Amino acid sequence: MKILIIEDEARIAKRIERMTRDFFKEKAEILLCDALENGLETIQQHAIDLLLLDLNLNGEDGFDILQAFLAASFQTIIISAYTDKAIMAFNYGVLDFVPKPFDKDRLEQAFLRYAATEKQPGNATRFLAVKKARAIKLIPVEEILYIKGAGIYTELHLADGRIELHDKSLEALEKLLPSSFERIHKSFILSWNEADKLTVEAGGKYNMLLKNGELLPVGRSRYKEIRYRLI
């Protein structure tokens, strides 16, 4: 995996790099940038998996990077003293906000969140961003009925019948979405508010009937947990 650290203070950048190597060991290739422009270029040139971003880069705004890569496939952890910007950062879909000054335990907590396959409670993500021509469109999560895997991409199926293509995988979105979304199948994440009832077909095939009448498959390994949640 490739991890990019964008931090303008050399001492802090080296500290983050050391802690990152300690956590991910040999799994990580770490790239370092000390300025906004270099960071933008590096992201364009490398397929990174995780971005560790400071918001104040020699007086330049790290939010410029969040805006430029809203629909990118990597995850972002903010490491910044500007805690008043945390809510705005989560609205851009960042995975975590680590306030400065930070210690090893707090940074590892963010890394564990990245590494975890299950969703984290209390996630504040309100929008998912999709690319439309040369523009970025923000989709409110409350408008999403369900999400379907489509190779390395995902399809956002919306309440008004539209389908929007998103650049993040189901696994990545599962970490970002609020707890009202449930992985019901290897290829589907469902907004739990849209669930009506479970159905069973001959041969033991399970489906979820949605309130709008659609049927989505339910994985065998997920059936019992989903059934108990519906009780």
Backbone as JSON, one array per atom type, in Angstrom:
{
  "sequence": "MKILIIEDEARIAKRIERMTRDFFKEKAEILLCDALENGLETIQQHAIDLLLLDLNLNGEDGFDILQAFLAASFQTIIISAYTDKAIMAFNYGVLDFVPKPFDKDRLEQAFLRYAATEKQPGNATRFLAVKKARAIKLIPVEEILYIKGAGIYTELHLADGRIELHDKSLEALEKLLPSSFERIHKSFILSWNEADKLTVEAGGKYNMLLKNGELLPVGRSRYKEIRYRLI",
  "N": [[0.83, -1.19, 0.0], [0.35, 2.33, -0.57], [1.21, 5.22, 1.16], [0.69, 8.6, 1.63], [2.15, 11.39, 3.09], [1.43, 14.64, 3.86], [2.85, 17.3, 5.06], [4.11, 20.28, 6.37], [5.98, 20.88, 8.33], [9.08, 19.71, 9.06], [10.01, 18.22, 11.27], [7.67, 17.22, 12.47], [6.64, 15.82, 10.31], [8.52, 13.75, 10.01], [8.12, 12.46, 12.42], [5.48, 11.55, 12.15], [5.9, 9.86, 9.98], [7.6, 7.92, 11.14], [5.91, 6.78, 13.12], [3.95, 5.79, 11.46], [5.32, 3.85, 9.97], [5.95, 2.13, 12.07], [3.46, 1.12, 12.66], [2.32, 0.02, 10.25], [4.38, -1.49, 9.29], [6.23, -3.46, 7.0], [4.35, -3.34, 5.05], [3.78, -0.89, 4.0], [4.5, 1.68, 1.64], [5.92, 4.74, 1.92], [5.34, 8.09, 1.14], [6.54, 11.44, 1.12], [5.55, 14.84, 1.36], [6.0, 18.38, 1.44], [4.52, 20.57, 0.8], [1.64, 22.2, -0.63], [1.42, 22.22, -3.51], [3.29, 20.25, -4.28], [2.1, 18.06, -3.08], [-0.34, 17.83, -4.48], [0.63, 17.18, -7.04], [1.92, 14.75, -6.51], [-0.21, 13.07, -5.78], [-1.53, 12.95, -8.2], [0.29, 11.54, -9.68], [0.7, 9.11, -8.44], [-0.9, 6.13, -7.35], [-2.31, 6.3, -4.56], [-3.16, 4.89, -1.34], [-3.76, 5.81, 1.19], [-4.02, 8.98, 2.67], [-2.32, 11.24, 4.7], [-2.91, 14.22, 6.06], [-2.06, 17.57, 6.65], [-3.73, 20.64, 7.49], [-2.83, 23.25, 7.33], [-0.54, 24.42, 5.3], [2.27, 25.83, 5.05], [0.88, 28.25, 5.11], [-0.91, 27.77, 3.08], [-4.02, 26.25, 2.12], [-5.05, 23.12, 3.18], [-7.51, 22.11, 2.54], [-7.85, 22.53, -0.12], [-6.79, 20.33, -1.36], [-8.56, 18.34, -0.52], [-10.85, 19.21, -1.85], [-10.03, 19.01, -4.5], [-9.76, 16.28, -4.85], [-12.13, 14.97, -4.19], [-13.66, 12.8, -5.09], [-11.87, 10.75, -5.14], [-10.22, 7.52, -4.82], [-8.79, 6.95, -2.53], [-8.35, 6.9, 1.09], [-8.58, 9.45, 3.65], [-6.85, 10.87, 6.37], [-6.94, 13.48, 8.56], [-4.46, 15.46, 10.09], [-4.14, 17.82, 12.28], [-3.97, 21.05, 13.91], [-6.14, 22.64, 13.75], [-8.84, 22.29, 15.02], [-11.37, 23.33, 14.88], [-12.08, 22.98, 12.31], [-12.91, 20.42, 11.96], [-15.55, 19.36, 11.63], [-16.2, 20.32, 9.07], [-14.24, 18.96, 7.64], [-15.02, 16.25, 7.96], [-17.38, 16.36, 6.55], [-16.37, 16.38, 4.03], [-15.77, 13.79, 3.72], [-13.58, 12.61, 5.05], [-11.71, 10.11, 6.82], [-10.84, 10.22, 9.48], [-10.03, 12.61, 12.08], [-7.26, 13.78, 13.46], [-6.26, 15.56, 16.14], [-3.7, 18.03, 16.61], [-1.62, 18.84, 19.44], [-0.54, 15.42, 19.01], [-0.44, 11.97, 20.09], [1.18, 8.73, 19.97], [-0.73, 6.74, 20.48], [-3.16, 7.95, 19.75], [-2.84, 8.39, 17.01], [-2.5, 5.76, 16.14], [-5.03, 4.82, 16.7], [-6.48, 6.04, 14.67], [-5.28, 4.74, 12.49], [-6.08, 2.11, 13.01], [-8.75, 2.38, 12.56], [-8.71, 2.81, 9.84], [-7.74, 0.32, 9.04], [-9.69, -1.42, 9.86], [-12.41, -3.56, 9.0], [-15.03, -3.36, 9.65], [-17.76, -1.01, 10.06], [-17.48, 2.18, 11.66], [-18.88, 3.57, 14.63], [-20.79, 6.63, 14.91], [-19.96, 8.06, 12.72], [-19.62, 11.0, 10.74], [-20.09, 11.53, 8.1], [-21.76, 13.19, 5.57], [-22.1, 13.55, 2.88], [-21.45, 12.05, -0.33], [-19.08, 12.22, -2.89], [-19.21, 12.59, -6.38], [-17.79, 12.4, -9.65], [-18.64, 14.5, -12.28], [-18.37, 15.02, -15.5], [-16.2, 17.65, -15.73], [-16.71, 18.53, -13.25], [-17.51, 18.37, -9.69], [-19.9, 16.61, -7.92], [-21.92, 16.66, -5.07], [-23.47, 14.13, -3.27], [-26.08, 13.78, -1.09], [-26.04, 11.56, 1.66], [-28.43, 10.74, 2.7], [-30.1, 10.48, 0.57], [-29.53, 8.12, -0.6], [-30.52, 4.9, -1.49], [-29.46, 2.3, -1.79], [-26.22, 0.77, -2.33], [-24.34, -0.53, -4.93], [-21.83, -2.83, -5.79], [-19.54, -2.41, -8.46], [-17.29, -3.65, -9.99], [-14.2, -2.05, -9.62], [-15.46, 0.19, -8.96], [-18.47, 1.8, -7.62], [-22.05, 1.78, -7.62], [-24.32, 4.26, -6.86], [-27.5, 4.07, -5.84], [-30.26, 6.02, -6.0], [-32.95, 7.78, -4.28], [-34.62, 9.08, -6.08], [-34.52, 7.53, -8.31], [-32.26, 7.8, -9.88], [-28.94, 6.73, -10.87], [-25.72, 6.97, -9.72], [-22.27, 6.9, -10.49], [-19.57, 5.98, -8.45], [-16.21, 6.49, -7.28], [-15.03, 5.13, -5.15], [-14.47, 1.94, -3.54], [-16.71, -0.68, -2.35], [-15.76, -1.57, 0.1], [-14.26, 0.62, 1.01], [-16.25, 2.6, 1.19], [-17.85, 1.47, 3.12], [-16.51, 1.99, 5.47], [-16.82, 4.69, 5.69], [-19.53, 5.39, 5.69], [-22.5, 6.22, 7.61], [-23.91, 4.51, 10.54], [-26.41, 3.7, 9.82], [-26.31, 2.38, 7.47], [-25.93, -0.83, 6.02], [-23.95, -3.66, 5.3], [-25.12, -6.08, 3.32], [-24.54, -8.03, 1.57], [-21.91, -9.35, -0.5], [-21.82, -7.66, -2.63], [-23.49, -5.52, -2.09], [-24.53, -2.66, -0.25], [-26.87, -1.53, 2.04], [-29.2, 1.06, 2.78], [-30.52, 1.06, 5.87], [-32.97, 2.09, 6.53], [-34.53, 1.64, 4.36], [-35.21, -0.99, 4.33], [-37.59, -3.64, 4.2], [-38.6, -6.43, 4.48], [-37.24, -9.75, 4.99], [-36.92, -12.29, 2.53], [-37.27, -15.71, 1.53], [-36.23, -17.9, -0.91], [-36.83, -20.89, -2.86], [-34.4, -23.41, -2.34], [-32.93, -22.05, -0.56], [-32.18, -19.39, -1.01], [-31.62, -16.06, -0.14], [-33.25, -12.91, 0.15], [-33.62, -9.32, 0.33], [-36.46, -7.45, 0.68], [-37.23, -4.3, -0.42], [-38.71, -1.16, 0.6], [-39.58, 0.11, -1.65], [-40.22, -1.91, -3.31], [-38.17, -3.24, -4.65], [-35.87, -6.02, -4.91], [-33.06, -7.19, -3.19], [-30.12, -9.21, -3.09], [-29.19, -11.24, -0.27], [-26.39, -12.11, 1.56], [-25.41, -15.42, 2.54], [-23.81, -15.63, 4.82], [-24.51, -13.36, 6.15], [-27.14, -13.54, 6.79], [-28.34, -14.43, 9.32], [-27.6, -12.41, 11.17], [-28.78, -10.16, 10.0], [-31.46, -10.94, 10.02], [-31.99, -10.99, 12.8], [-31.71, -8.3, 13.33], [-33.94, -7.24, 12.12], [-35.97, -8.06, 13.72]],
  "CA": [[0.0, 0.0, 0.0], [1.08, 3.59, -0.61], [0.72, 6.23, 2.09], [1.26, 9.92, 1.39], [2.11, 12.34, 4.21], [1.62, 16.04, 3.44], [3.11, 18.05, 6.3], [5.15, 21.25, 6.06], [7.0, 20.93, 9.39], [9.9, 18.52, 8.86], [10.08, 17.42, 12.5], [6.4, 16.53, 12.63], [6.53, 14.87, 9.21], [9.35, 12.58, 10.33], [7.46, 11.76, 13.53], [4.35, 10.83, 11.56], [6.46, 8.77, 9.17], [8.09, 6.87, 12.04], [4.75, 6.1, 13.72], [3.27, 5.07, 10.38], [6.12, 2.64, 9.7], [5.81, 1.24, 13.22], [2.14, 0.47, 12.64], [2.07, -0.77, 9.04], [5.56, -2.32, 9.03], [6.71, -3.53, 5.61], [3.22, -3.25, 4.12], [3.58, 0.48, 3.52], [5.45, 2.54, 0.97], [5.55, 6.06, 2.42], [5.77, 9.24, 0.37], [6.49, 12.66, 1.91], [5.49, 16.13, 0.67], [5.98, 19.46, 2.42], [3.81, 21.73, 0.27], [0.38, 21.9, -1.31], [1.63, 21.92, -4.91], [3.93, 18.94, -4.39], [1.12, 17.06, -2.71], [-1.26, 17.66, -5.6], [1.34, 16.48, -8.11], [2.18, 13.37, -6.09], [-1.46, 12.32, -5.86], [-1.82, 12.74, -9.61], [1.28, 10.63, -10.26], [0.75, 7.84, -7.71], [-2.17, 5.57, -6.87], [-2.13, 6.15, -3.12], [-4.24, 4.25, -0.6], [-4.06, 6.58, 2.39], [-3.43, 10.31, 2.74], [-2.23, 11.89, 6.01], [-2.89, 15.59, 5.57], [-2.15, 18.77, 7.5], [-4.59, 21.62, 6.83], [-2.1, 24.5, 7.14], [0.7, 24.06, 4.62], [2.97, 27.09, 4.76], [-0.13, 29.27, 4.86], [-1.88, 27.32, 2.07], [-5.13, 25.52, 2.71], [-5.13, 21.71, 2.83], [-8.83, 21.81, 1.98], [-7.74, 22.55, -1.58], [-6.56, 18.95, -1.77], [-9.82, 17.63, -0.33], [-11.76, 19.62, -2.91], [-9.53, 18.52, -5.8], [-9.82, 14.81, -4.94], [-13.32, 14.53, -3.45], [-14.15, 11.5, -5.55], [-10.74, 9.84, -5.28], [-10.44, 6.21, -4.21], [-8.02, 6.78, -1.3], [-8.89, 7.42, 2.35], [-7.83, 10.58, 4.18], [-6.83, 11.18, 7.8], [-6.43, 14.81, 8.81], [-3.66, 15.66, 11.3], [-4.13, 19.28, 12.27], [-4.34, 21.78, 15.12], [-7.35, 23.42, 13.48], [-9.95, 21.41, 15.39], [-12.63, 23.94, 14.48], [-12.35, 22.57, 10.93], [-13.16, 18.98, 11.94], [-16.85, 19.06, 11.05], [-16.09, 20.54, 7.64], [-13.43, 17.88, 7.07], [-15.84, 15.04, 7.89], [-18.33, 16.55, 5.46], [-15.66, 16.04, 2.79], [-15.61, 12.35, 3.66], [-12.34, 12.1, 5.63], [-11.91, 8.96, 7.69], [-10.62, 10.61, 10.88], [-9.4, 13.91, 12.31], [-6.35, 13.65, 14.61], [-5.84, 16.92, 16.52], [-2.36, 18.29, 17.15], [-0.56, 17.81, 19.45], [-1.06, 14.06, 19.07], [0.51, 10.95, 20.55], [1.18, 7.5, 19.18], [-1.98, 6.02, 20.66], [-4.25, 8.58, 18.99], [-2.61, 8.13, 15.59], [-2.78, 4.35, 15.91], [-6.48, 4.69, 16.68], [-6.89, 6.39, 13.3], [-4.82, 3.67, 11.61], [-6.95, 0.96, 13.24], [-10.02, 2.67, 11.87], [-8.46, 2.55, 8.42], [-7.53, -1.11, 8.81], [-10.87, -2.2, 10.24], [-13.37, -3.85, 7.94], [-16.37, -2.99, 10.08], [-18.06, 0.42, 10.13], [-17.25, 2.8, 12.95], [-20.04, 4.35, 15.05], [-20.63, 8.07, 15.05], [-19.38, 8.7, 11.54], [-20.37, 12.21, 10.44], [-20.15, 11.78, 6.66], [-23.09, 13.61, 5.11], [-22.14, 13.57, 1.42], [-20.48, 11.33, -1.14], [-18.78, 13.05, -4.05], [-19.05, 11.9, -7.65], [-17.29, 13.24, -10.73], [-19.55, 14.72, -13.39], [-17.55, 15.75, -16.47], [-15.08, 18.27, -15.01], [-17.22, 19.07, -11.99], [-17.73, 17.46, -8.59], [-21.27, 16.7, -7.42], [-22.08, 16.07, -3.75], [-24.7, 13.38, -3.11], [-26.41, 13.57, 0.32], [-26.19, 10.13, 1.95], [-29.82, 10.47, 3.01], [-30.81, 10.21, -0.67], [-29.07, 6.83, -1.13], [-31.27, 3.72, -1.09], [-28.48, 1.24, -1.62], [-25.01, 0.91, -3.12], [-24.01, -1.8, -5.57], [-20.48, -2.94, -6.3], [-19.42, -2.49, -9.92], [-15.85, -3.75, -10.19], [-13.47, -1.19, -8.7], [-16.33, 1.32, -8.69], [-19.75, 1.47, -7.01], [-23.22, 2.5, -8.11], [-25.19, 4.82, -5.84], [-28.89, 4.04, -6.29], [-30.86, 7.13, -5.26], [-34.39, 7.74, -4.04], [-35.35, 9.58, -7.24], [-34.33, 6.6, -9.4], [-30.98, 7.99, -10.57], [-27.79, 5.93, -10.47], [-24.49, 7.74, -9.87], [-21.07, 6.08, -10.36], [-18.63, 6.5, -7.46], [-14.86, 5.94, -7.46], [-14.6, 4.33, -4.01], [-14.97, 0.58, -3.48], [-17.66, -0.94, -1.26], [-15.0, -1.67, 1.35], [-13.91, 1.97, 1.43], [-17.47, 3.3, 1.58], [-18.35, 0.86, 4.34], [-15.86, 2.66, 6.59], [-17.21, 6.09, 5.74], [-20.97, 5.61, 5.82], [-23.03, 6.15, 8.97], [-24.33, 3.18, 10.98], [-27.71, 3.38, 9.22], [-26.05, 1.57, 6.29], [-25.56, -2.2, 6.39], [-23.46, -4.56, 4.24], [-25.99, -7.25, 3.34], [-24.07, -8.97, 0.55], [-20.59, -8.94, -0.95], [-21.96, -6.65, -3.68], [-24.52, -4.53, -1.77], [-24.7, -1.97, 1.03], [-28.26, -1.06, 2.07], [-29.68, 1.99, 3.8], [-31.42, 0.22, 6.67], [-34.29, 2.71, 6.54], [-35.27, 1.17, 3.19], [-35.49, -2.43, 4.45], [-38.97, -4.01, 4.56], [-38.59, -7.76, 5.08], [-36.43, -10.79, 4.36], [-37.66, -13.35, 1.84], [-36.49, -16.92, 1.28], [-36.65, -18.62, -2.1], [-36.48, -22.31, -2.89], [-32.97, -23.62, -2.41], [-32.27, -21.29, 0.5], [-31.66, -18.11, -1.47], [-32.19, -15.0, 0.67], [-33.35, -11.58, -0.45], [-34.22, -8.26, 1.12], [-37.47, -6.67, -0.02], [-37.18, -2.9, -0.03], [-40.0, -0.49, 0.68], [-40.0, 0.5, -3.0], [-40.54, -3.12, -4.06], [-36.98, -3.91, -5.21], [-35.27, -7.14, -4.18], [-31.61, -7.26, -3.19], [-29.65, -10.46, -2.5], [-28.59, -11.23, 1.06], [-25.39, -13.17, 1.66], [-25.69, -16.46, 3.53], [-23.08, -15.34, 6.06], [-25.11, -12.18, 6.76], [-28.57, -13.74, 6.98], [-28.77, -14.49, 10.72], [-27.45, -11.09, 11.79], [-29.8, -9.27, 9.43], [-32.76, -11.39, 10.51], [-32.16, -10.53, 14.18], [-31.85, -6.85, 13.34], [-35.29, -6.92, 11.69], [-36.94, -8.43, 14.76]],
  "C": [[0.87, 1.25, 0.0], [0.41, 4.61, 0.3], [1.44, 7.54, 1.81], [1.06, 10.8, 2.61], [2.37, 13.73, 3.65], [1.67, 16.89, 4.7], [4.29, 18.99, 6.07], [6.22, 21.38, 7.13], [7.78, 19.62, 9.38], [9.92, 17.61, 10.08], [8.8, 16.6, 12.69], [6.22, 15.48, 11.54], [7.31, 13.6, 9.5], [8.73, 11.77, 11.46], [6.27, 10.95, 13.02], [4.85, 9.64, 10.75], [6.91, 7.62, 10.05], [6.93, 6.07, 12.64], [4.0, 5.28, 12.68], [4.0, 3.78, 10.05], [5.98, 1.64, 10.84], [4.5, 0.47, 13.17], [2.0, -0.47, 11.45], [3.22, -1.69, 8.65], [5.94, -2.28, 7.54], [5.59, -3.41, 4.6], [3.16, -1.9, 3.42], [4.79, 1.03, 2.76], [5.03, 3.97, 1.28], [6.18, 7.15, 1.57], [5.59, 10.49, 1.23], [6.44, 13.89, 1.01], [5.36, 17.23, 1.72], [5.22, 20.69, 1.94], [2.58, 21.28, -0.5], [0.6, 21.46, -2.75], [2.27, 20.56, -5.11], [2.96, 17.82, -4.06], [0.15, 16.78, -3.84], [-0.61, 16.86, -6.73], [1.56, 15.01, -7.76], [0.93, 12.52, -6.19], [-1.82, 12.01, -7.31], [-0.92, 11.68, -10.23], [1.28, 9.24, -9.63], [-0.65, 7.41, -7.29], [-2.04, 5.29, -5.38], [-3.37, 5.51, -2.49], [-4.7, 5.09, 0.59], [-3.31, 7.89, 2.37], [-3.48, 10.81, 4.18], [-1.95, 13.36, 5.75], [-2.98, 16.62, 6.68], [-2.99, 19.8, 6.75], [-3.91, 22.96, 6.59], [-0.72, 24.17, 6.58], [1.41, 25.33, 4.17], [1.99, 28.2, 4.38], [-1.15, 28.9, 3.8], [-2.86, 26.34, 2.71], [-5.19, 24.07, 2.23], [-6.48, 21.3, 2.28], [-8.82, 21.85, 0.46], [-7.53, 21.14, -2.12], [-7.84, 18.13, -1.61], [-10.8, 17.95, -1.44], [-11.34, 19.04, -4.26], [-9.74, 17.03, -5.97], [-11.0, 14.26, -4.15], [-13.75, 13.13, -3.82], [-13.03, 10.49, -5.73], [-10.97, 8.55, -4.49], [-9.67, 6.02, -2.9], [-8.79, 7.34, -0.1], [-8.0, 8.54, 2.85], [-7.98, 10.69, 5.69], [-6.22, 12.56, 7.95], [-5.63, 14.82, 10.11], [-3.41, 17.15, 11.4], [-4.49, 19.86, 13.63], [-5.64, 22.54, 14.97], [-8.59, 22.56, 13.74], [-11.31, 22.01, 15.04], [-13.02, 23.57, 13.06], [-12.77, 21.11, 10.83], [-14.49, 18.64, 11.28], [-16.82, 19.23, 9.54], [-15.31, 19.41, 6.98], [-14.24, 16.59, 6.95], [-16.89, 15.15, 6.8], [-17.7, 16.28, 4.1], [-15.36, 14.54, 2.71], [-14.31, 11.82, 4.23], [-12.66, 10.99, 6.62], [-11.77, 9.33, 9.17], [-9.95, 11.97, 10.93], [-8.58, 13.78, 13.6], [-5.85, 15.04, 14.99], [-4.39, 16.97, 17.0], [-2.5, 19.08, 18.46], [-1.16, 16.42, 19.62], [0.0, 13.13, 19.62], [0.33, 9.69, 19.71], [-0.14, 6.77, 19.28], [-3.1, 6.62, 19.81], [-4.07, 8.34, 17.49], [-2.89, 6.67, 15.26], [-4.28, 4.08, 15.9], [-7.03, 5.0, 15.29], [-6.49, 5.29, 12.32], [-5.69, 2.41, 11.77], [-8.29, 1.16, 12.55], [-9.86, 2.43, 10.37], [-8.4, 1.05, 8.14], [-8.78, -1.94, 9.06], [-11.79, -2.42, 9.04], [-14.78, -3.44, 8.33], [-16.52, -1.48, 10.1], [-17.79, 0.92, 11.54], [-18.48, 3.62, 13.34], [-19.74, 5.84, 15.07], [-20.04, 8.76, 13.85], [-20.24, 9.87, 11.09], [-20.46, 12.5, 8.94], [-21.58, 12.07, 6.22], [-23.23, 13.56, 3.6], [-21.14, 12.56, 0.86], [-20.3, 12.12, -2.42], [-18.6, 12.18, -5.29], [-18.58, 12.9, -8.7], [-18.32, 13.3, -11.86], [-18.85, 15.61, -14.39], [-16.35, 16.32, -15.72], [-15.49, 18.83, -13.66], [-17.33, 17.96, -10.95], [-19.15, 17.68, -8.07], [-21.35, 15.99, -6.07], [-23.45, 15.43, -3.64], [-24.98, 13.21, -1.61], [-26.63, 12.08, 0.6], [-27.64, 9.78, 2.24], [-30.64, 10.16, 1.75], [-30.47, 8.83, -1.25], [-29.93, 5.7, -0.58], [-30.34, 2.54, -0.83], [-27.31, 1.49, -2.57], [-24.63, -0.47, -3.64], [-22.57, -1.77, -6.07], [-20.47, -3.11, -7.8], [-17.93, -2.52, -10.27], [-15.11, -2.91, -9.16], [-14.28, 0.06, -8.35], [-17.58, 0.84, -7.94], [-20.84, 2.3, -7.66], [-24.04, 2.97, -6.92], [-26.6, 4.85, -6.4], [-29.7, 4.99, -5.4], [-32.38, 7.05, -5.21], [-35.2, 8.2, -5.25], [-35.16, 8.7, -8.48], [-33.02, 6.73, -10.15], [-29.94, 7.01, -10.03], [-26.53, 6.75, -10.76], [-23.3, 6.8, -9.64], [-20.08, 6.75, -9.42], [-17.29, 5.77, -7.58], [-14.38, 5.06, -6.3], [-15.22, 2.93, -4.06], [-16.0, 0.44, -2.36], [-16.95, -0.98, 0.08], [-14.65, -0.29, 1.89], [-15.15, 2.72, 1.91], [-18.04, 2.76, 2.88], [-17.75, 1.52, 5.58], [-16.35, 4.09, 6.77], [-18.68, 6.31, 6.09], [-21.43, 5.51, 7.27], [-23.61, 4.77, 9.27], [-25.7, 2.79, 10.44], [-27.56, 2.58, 7.93], [-25.49, 0.22, 6.71], [-25.08, -2.98, 5.17], [-24.28, -5.84, 4.31], [-25.51, -8.35, 2.4], [-22.7, -8.49, 0.1], [-20.67, -7.81, -1.97], [-22.94, -5.53, -3.33], [-24.38, -3.98, -0.35], [-26.08, -1.31, 0.99], [-28.44, 0.02, 3.13], [-30.76, 1.28, 4.59], [-32.83, 0.79, 6.73], [-35.16, 2.22, 5.39], [-35.66, -0.3, 3.27], [-36.94, -2.66, 4.86], [-38.98, -5.37, 5.23], [-37.68, -8.69, 4.29], [-37.35, -11.8, 3.67], [-36.72, -14.52, 1.59], [-37.07, -17.63, 0.07], [-36.28, -20.1, -1.98], [-34.98, -22.47, -3.07], [-32.2, -22.79, -1.41], [-31.63, -19.99, 0.03], [-32.39, -16.99, -0.73], [-32.18, -13.68, -0.08], [-33.9, -10.59, 0.57], [-35.2, -7.51, 0.24], [-37.42, -5.24, 0.5], [-38.58, -2.3, -0.03], [-40.51, -0.06, -0.69], [-40.3, -0.71, -3.89], [-39.35, -3.84, -4.67], [-36.52, -5.04, -4.3], [-33.76, -7.09, -4.31], [-31.18, -8.59, -2.58], [-29.04, -10.25, -1.12], [-27.62, -12.4, 1.15], [-25.73, -14.16, 2.76], [-25.02, -16.15, 4.88], [-23.68, -14.17, 6.82], [-26.55, -12.42, 7.21], [-29.01, -13.68, 8.45], [-28.7, -13.12, 11.39], [-28.52, -10.12, 11.3], [-31.2, -9.64, 9.92], [-33.02, -10.89, 11.93], [-32.33, -9.01, 14.23], [-33.26, -6.44, 12.94], [-36.35, -7.23, 12.75], [-37.31, -7.21, 15.62]]
}
